[in-house]
Amino acid sequence: MTPPVIATDKLSRHGKVPVREAGLKAATTSLFKRTYTQPASWPNSRSMT
């Protein structure tokens, strides 16, 4: 077998998602002051072993 062309190790995925309440006031506030959360499906680091 031939070795792989690209080898990777310890890949991770980082991201943030804006969170806000429902309503016009919350939508307006969210334009200027955003709060973020990291989705539970995106762990901070994942080892590919």
Secondary structure, DSSP 4 states (H G I P E B T S, - for coil): -PPPSS---S------EEE--SSHHHHHHHHHS-EEE--TTS-S-----
